[in-house]
């Protein structure tokens, strides 16, 4: 049975509301230790007092001896008014003294000294069980504790009389019990007050002692709430320095040194990002002119009236096409560099419904082999932003669906408003984005597996990164959910309330 009960006990212990914080645990531990100490002191004091008073009672029994029960041999005992009568004088006996005479195992006489002086009869009526209890007391001259239903708890001593009978003398245990109970009550009250005072004082002391640790935790919380992924980061003030000889002081010092290293690393990272952005912007800006010049010279050579060999014509056409493609890539890189630098965009009301309609129309013309469907709300959806950049977001999403899905793929574009948020979804039933590509699909120069394209095509891997950058610059989000047969790009932008739309 014990083996079956232990799991239940452990389960009950696990469900107990244990303290979670270090402050609560220290305070609870202090109270538990104090409670155990108080309980140990109380138990020891009660045990010692009970033993001491019982010993005094035993000594009193030995001093009294069997004079009182010996006076019961001649029949009924009455109080004596003579101080010199040592056998029958009850005034020399303590109140409640019990005397009993046993012949064989039968109680022949039993009397108790009363508390008043007007009582003329000392005899007491004992029950059958009380008589059996008295008969079972060994006549060894030592004190024993018995419980008599008619009288209560008694400390009794039995000895043999001169004529072969057994004489029993007893003193009540009630004074001892009363003293012990009073000590228990006083100790319980004192220890209870001590626990309450110690709990309050201990909680204040622990709180004061752990205040430096709380400051370190508050500083760590503020650091954890900072966006450390990119941009310039200003770390909060360091945790207050404490005594380096204490555990909290060493922790605060180590934490501050760690924050210093993190701040240095973030500063170097930000400087490196700024140099990279500046290089990308300068390089893109400087490359626009020579790329446009190469493209112009190639187109001019194609317009030459003199006969040109077919191979030269093909080469010029490829030069013009690649220079145009390079020009688009340079423009995309320049746009990303400007967005990374935080260049402000236009903040004007934009009819997103009209942009979606135009973008799907252009996509139908560019990809007639795909099936394009459109779902628009009855009311126009208006957002605040840059119309040209939002048009680029739509064009890139639709171009991504067209380039990376085989012929005959169904592409559904839907727009709706949910709780003042414009939700744009581009869904296709193509082969899906490979799982290993999905985590970095919005990063620059990320290109999907050719298995999704169904052939050649695609860009330089900047289209979706531009989508993410433009949407983020508008305070929105873009997400991807993809599996074979279902790929959905979801863009969420803050929509204007209908009452403010024009």
C-alpha positions in Angstrom: 0.0 0.0 0.0 2.8 2.4 0.8 4.2 2.0 -2.7 0.9 2.9 -4.1 0.5 6.0 -1.9 3.9 7.6 -2.6 3.0 8.7 -6.2 -0.2 10.2 -4.9 1.7 12.1 -2.2 4.2 13.4 -4.7 1.4 14.5 -7.0 -0.2 16.4 -4.2 3.1 18.0 -3.3 3.6 19.1 -7.0 0.2 20.8 -7.0 1.0 22.9 -3.9 1.4 26.6 -4.6 5.1 26.8 -4.1 6.8 30.3 -4.2 8.3 31.3 -7.5 10.5 34.3 -6.8 13.7 34.2 -4.9 12.4 36.8 -2.5 9.3 34.6 -1.7 11.5 31.5 -1.4 13.9 33.2 1.0 11.1 34.6 3.1 9.3 31.2 3.2 12.5 29.4 4.1 13.1 31.8 6.9 9.6 31.3 8.2 9.9 27.5 7.9 13.2 27.5 9.8 11.8 29.8 12.5 8.6 27.7 12.8 10.6 24.5 13.2 12.8 26.2 15.8 9.8 27.5 17.7 8.1 24.1 17.5 11.2 22.4 18.8 11.6 24.9 21.7 7.8 24.6 22.5 7.8 20.8 22.5 11.0 20.7 24.6 9.6 23.2 27.1 6.3 21.5 27.4 7.9 18.1 27.7 10.4 19.4 30.3 7.7 21.2 32.3 5.4 18.1 32.2 8.3 15.9 33.5 9.3 18.4 36.1 5.7 18.8 37.5 5.1 15.1 37.3 8.4 14.5 39.3 7.3 17.0 41.9 3.9 15.2 42.1 5.7 11.9 42.5 7.9 13.3 45.3 4.7 14.6 47.0 3.2 11.1 46.7 6.2 9.6 48.4 6.1 12.2 51.2 2.4 11.6 51.8 2.9 7.9 51.8 -0.1 5.6 52.6 -1.3 7.3 55.8 -4.5 8.4 54.2 -5.6 5.1 52.7 -4.5 3.3 55.9 -7.1 5.3 57.8 -9.7 3.7 55.6 -9.3 0.3 57.3 -11.8 1.1 60.0 -14.7 2.0 57.7 -16.1 5.3 56.7 -13.6 8.2 57.2 -14.7 11.6 58.2 -12.8 14.9 58.6 -11.1 15.3 61.9 -10.9 18.4 63.9 -7.9 17.3 65.9 -4.6 18.5 64.6 -2.7 15.7 66.4 -4.6 12.8 64.7 -2.2 11.7 62.1 -4.4 8.8 60.8 -7.7 10.5 60.3 -6.8 14.2 59.8 -7.6 15.2 56.2 -6.5 18.7 56.6 -2.9 17.6 56.2 -3.8 16.1 52.8 -3.9 18.0 49.6 -7.2 18.7 48.0 -8.2 15.9 45.7 -6.0 13.3 47.4 -7.3 9.9 46.6 -7.1 7.0 49.0 -8.2 3.4 48.3 -7.9 0.1 50.1 -7.9 -3.2 48.2 -8.3 -6.6 49.7 -7.3 -9.1 47.1 -8.5 -7.5 43.9 -11.5 -5.8 45.4 -11.7 -2.2 46.4 -13.2 -2.1 49.9 -12.9 1.6 50.6 -12.2 4.7 48.4 -12.2 8.3 49.5 -11.1 11.7 48.1 -10.1 14.8 50.2 -12.6 17.5 49.3 -11.9 21.1 48.7 -14.2 22.5 51.3 -14.3 22.1 55.2 -18.0 21.6 55.4 -18.1 18.3 53.7 -18.6 15.4 56.1 -18.3 12.4 53.8 -15.1 11.6 51.9 -16.3 8.4 50.2 -16.4 8.4 46.4 -18.3 6.1 44.1 -16.1 4.3 41.6 -17.3 2.6 38.5 -16.5 -1.0 37.7 -13.8 0.0 35.2 -12.3 2.4 37.8 -12.1 -0.5 40.3 -10.4 -2.7 37.7 -7.9 0.1 37.0 -7.1 0.4 40.7 -6.8 -3.3 41.1 -4.3 -3.5 38.2 -1.9 -1.0 39.8 1.3 -2.9 40.8 2.3 -2.5 44.5 5.9 -1.7 43.7 6.1 1.6 45.5 6.4 3.6 42.3 4.1 6.2 40.8 1.8 5.4 37.9 -0.6 7.4 35.9 -4.2 6.2 35.6 -7.4 7.6 34.2 -10.5 7.2 36.4 -13.8 8.0 34.8 -15.3 9.3 38.0 -12.3 11.5 38.9 -10.1 12.1 35.9 -6.3 11.5 35.5 -4.4 10.6 38.7 -0.9 9.9 39.7 -1.1 7.0 42.1 1.2 4.9 44.2 0.4 1.5 45.6 2.0 -0.2 48.6 1.1 -3.3 50.8 -0.4 -2.7 54.2 0.4 -4.5 57.5 -2.5 -6.9 57.3 -1.8 -8.0 53.6 -4.1 -5.4 52.0 -3.0 -2.9 49.2 -3.2 0.8 50.0 -3.4 3.2 47.1 -2.6 6.9 47.4 -3.2 9.3 44.4 -2.9 12.9 43.6 -4.8 14.6 40.7 -3.0 15.4 37.5 -5.2 18.3 36.7 -2.8 21.0 38.1 0.0 19.5 36.0 -2.3 19.4 32.9 -3.5 22.9 33.5 0.1 24.2 33.9 1.2 22.4 30.7 -1.9 23.6 28.7 -1.3 27.1 29.9 2.3 26.9 28.7 1.2 25.5 25.4 -1.3 28.4 25.0 1.3 31.0 25.9 3.9 29.5 23.7 1.5 29.2 20.8 0.5 32.9 21.1 4.1 34.1 21.6 5.4 31.9 18.7 2.6 33.0 16.5 3.2 36.6 17.1 7.0 36.0 16.6 6.3 34.3 13.3 4.2 37.2 12.0 6.7 39.8 13.1 9.6 37.7 11.8 7.7 37.2 8.5 7.1 40.9 8.0 10.6 41.9 9.1 12.1 39.1 7.1 10.3 40.0 3.9 11.4 43.7 4.3 15.0 42.5 5.0 15.1 40.2 2.1 13.6 42.8 -0.2 16.2 45.3 0.9 19.0 42.8 0.5 17.8 41.8 -3.0 17.2 45.3 -4.2 20.5 45.5 -6.1 19.6 42.2 -7.8 16.2 43.6 -8.7 18.0 46.6 -10.4 20.1 44.2 -12.4 17.0 42.3 -13.4 15.2 45.5 -14.4 18.2 46.6 -16.5 18.3 43.1 -18.2 14.6 43.4 -18.9 15.0 46.8 -20.6 17.9 45.4 -22.7 15.8 42.4 -23.7 13.1 44.7 -25.0 15.5 46.6 -27.4 15.6 45.8 -31.1 19.1 44.5 -31.5 18.9 43.1 -35.0 19.7 46.2 -36.9 20.1 49.9 -36.7 21.7 52.0 -34.0 20.9 50.8 -30.5 21.2 52.9 -27.3 21.6 50.6 -24.3 20.0 51.6 -21.0 22.1 52.9 -18.1 24.3 50.3 -16.3 23.1 48.5 -13.2 24.3 50.3 -10.0 27.6 49.0 -8.8 27.6 47.2 -5.5 30.2 45.8 -3.1 32.4 43.5 -5.3 32.9 41.2 -2.3 29.2 40.2 -2.3 27.6 37.8 -4.8 25.2 40.5 -6.0 28.1 42.9 -6.5 30.0 40.4 -8.6 26.9 39.7 -10.6 26.3 43.4 -11.2 29.9 44.0 -12.2 29.9 41.0 -14.6 26.6 42.2 -16.1 27.8 45.7 -16.7 31.0 44.4 -18.3 28.9 42.2 -20.6 26.7 45.2 -21.5 29.9 47.1 -22.4 31.0 44.3 -24.7 27.6 44.1 -26.3 27.5 47.9 -26.8 30.9 47.8 -28.5 29.8 45.0 -30.7 26.6 46.8 -31.6 28.4 50.0 -32.4 30.8 48.2 -34.7 28.0 46.3 -36.3 26.1 49.5 -36.9 29.2 51.2 -38.4 29.7 48.2 -40.7 26.1 48.3 -41.8 26.3 52.0 -42.5 29.5 51.6 -44.5 27.8 48.7 -46.5 24.7 50.8 -47.1 26.7 53.8 -48.2 28.8 51.6 -50.5 25.7 50.0 -52.0 24.0 53.3 -52.5 27.1 55.0 -54.0 27.9 52.0 -56.2 24.3 51.8 -57.4 24.2 55.5 -58.1 27.6 55.4 -59.9 26.7 52.3 -62.0 23.4 53.8 -63.3 25.3 56.1 -65.8 27.7 53.6 -67.3 24.9 50.9 -67.6 22.7 53.4 -69.3 25.5 54.4 -71.6 26.2 50.8 -72.6 22.6 50.2 -73.2 22.4 53.3 -75.3 25.4 52.4 -77.4 24.0 48.9 -78.0 20.7 50.3 -79.2 22.4 52.8 -81.4 24.5 50.2 -83.0 21.4 48.1 -83.7 19.9 51.2 -85.6 22.9 51.4 -87.9 21.7 51.3 -91.6 24.7 49.3 -92.9 24.5 45.6 -93.1 25.6 43.9 -89.8 26.5 40.2 -89.5 23.9 38.2 -87.7 26.2 37.2 -84.9 27.1 40.8 -84.2 23.4 41.7 -84.2 22.7 38.9 -81.8 25.5 40.1 -79.5 24.2 43.7 -79.6 20.7 42.5 -78.7 22.1 40.5 -75.8 24.2 43.5 -74.6 21.1 45.7 -74.7 18.9 43.1 -72.9 21.5 42.4 -70.2 22.3 46.1 -69.7 18.5 46.7 -69.3 18.4 43.9 -66.7 21.5 45.3 -65.0 19.9 48.7 -64.9 16.8 47.3 -63.2 19.0 45.5 -60.7 20.9 48.7 -60.0 17.7 50.5 -59.4 16.5 47.8 -57.0 19.8 48.0 -55.1 19.6 51.7 -54.9 16.0 51.5 -53.6 16.9 49.0 -50.9 19.9 51.2 -49.9 17.6 54.2 -49.5 15.0 52.2 -47.5 17.7 50.8 -45.3 18.9 54.4 -44.7 15.4 55.3 -43.6 14.6 57.7 -46.4 11.0 58.9 -45.9 8.4 57.7 -48.3 5.4 59.7 -49.5 2.5 59.6 -47.0 -0.6 60.2 -49.1 -4.0 58.4 -49.4 -3.7 55.5 -51.8 -6.6 53.6 -53.3 -5.2 50.1 -52.9 -8.2 48.6 -54.7 -7.3 50.5 -57.9 -3.6 49.5 -57.6 -4.6 45.8 -57.3 -6.9 46.0 -60.3 -4.2 47.7 -62.4 -1.5 45.2 -61.3 -3.6 42.1 -62.1 -4.4 43.6 -65.5 -0.7 44.0 -66.2 0.0 40.5 -64.9 -2.6 39.0 -67.3 -0.9 40.7 -70.2 2.5 39.6 -69.1 1.5 36.0 -68.3 -1.5 35.0 -70.5 -0.7 31.3 -69.9 -1.7 31.6 -66.2 -5.2 31.8 -64.8 -5.7 35.0 -62.9 -8.6 35.6 -60.6 -9.4 38.7 -58.6 -11.5 39.2 -55.4 -12.2 42.8 -54.3 -14.5 44.2 -51.6 -17.5 46.3 -52.5 -16.0 49.4 -50.8 -12.6 50.7 -51.9 -9.7 50.1 -49.6 -7.6 53.2 -48.9 -4.2 53.2 -47.1 -1.7 55.9 -46.4 1.6 55.5 -48.2 3.6 55.8 -51.4 1.6 54.8 -54.4 4.6 54.1 -56.6 6.3 51.8 -54.0 3.0 50.0 -53.2 2.6 49.4 -56.9 6.1 47.9 -57.0 5.1 45.6 -54.1 2.1 44.3 -56.1 4.1 44.0 -59.3 6.9 42.0 -57.6 4.4 39.6 -55.9 2.6 38.9 -59.1 5.8 38.6 -61.1 7.1 36.1 -58.4 3.9 34.0 -58.9 4.3 34.2 -62.7 8.0 33.3 -62.8 8.1 30.6 -60.3 5.0 28.6 -61.3 4.4 26.4 -64.4 2.1 27.3 -67.2 -1.6 26.9 -66.3 -1.2 27.7 -62.6 -4.1 29.5 -61.0 -3.2 32.7 -59.2 -5.8 34.3 -57.0 -5.5 37.9 -55.7 -7.8 39.0 -52.9 -8.2 42.2 -50.9 -10.2 42.8 -47.8 -10.4 45.0 -44.7 -10.2 43.3 -41.2 -10.3 45.6 -38.2 -9.0 48.7 -39.9 -6.2 46.6 -41.5 -5.9 46.1 -45.3 -5.2 42.4 -46.0 -3.8 41.6 -49.5 -3.3 37.9 -50.4 -1.6 36.4 -53.5 -2.3 32.7 -53.6 -1.2 30.2 -56.3 -1.6 26.4 -56.6 1.9 25.9 -57.9 4.5 23.4 -56.6 5.3 25.6 -53.5 8.4 27.1 -52.0 11.0 24.6 -50.8 11.1 24.3 -47.0 14.9 25.1 -46.9 14.2 28.4 -48.8 11.2 29.6 -46.9 13.1 31.0 -43.8 15.2 33.3 -46.0 12.7 34.0 -48.8 12.6 37.7 -48.0 16.4 38.1 -47.9 18.3 39.6 -50.7 19.5 37.5 -53.6 17.5 34.5 -52.4 16.2 32.5 -55.3 13.9 29.5 -55.2 14.7 26.1 -56.6 14.2 25.7 -60.3 11.7 23.0 -59.6 9.2 25.7 -58.6 9.8 27.8 -61.7 8.8 25.2 -64.2 11.5 26.5 -66.5 13.8 29.5 -66.9 13.0 32.9 -65.7 13.1 34.7 -62.5 15.0 37.8 -61.4 18.1 38.4 -59.4 16.5 37.5 -56.1 15.7 41.1 -55.0 11.9 41.2 -55.7 10.7 39.8 -52.4 13.3 41.6 -50.4 12.0 44.9 -51.9 8.4 43.7 -51.0 9.5 43.2 -47.4 11.4 46.5 -47.2 8.6 48.6 -48.7 5.9 47.0 -46.5 8.0 47.4 -43.4 8.6 51.1 -44.3 4.8 51.5 -44.4 4.5 49.9 -40.9 3.0 46.7 -42.3 3.9 43.0 -42.3 4.3 40.3 -45.0 4.1 36.6 -44.4 4.6 33.4 -46.4 2.7 30.1 -46.1 3.7 27.5 -48.6 3.2 23.8 -49.2 2.9 21.8 -52.4 -0.2 23.0 -54.2 -0.8 26.1 -52.0 1.5 29.2 -51.7 0.1 32.4 -50.1 1.8 35.7 -49.6 -0.1 37.9 -47.1 0.5 41.6 -46.8 -1.1 43.6 -44.0 -1.2 47.4 -44.0 -3.0 49.9 -41.8 -6.2 51.0 -43.6 -7.9 54.4 -43.2 -11.3 54.4 -41.6 -14.1 54.8 -44.0 -15.1 58.1 -42.6 -11.7 59.6 -43.5 -11.5 58.2 -47.1 -11.9 60.6 -50.0 
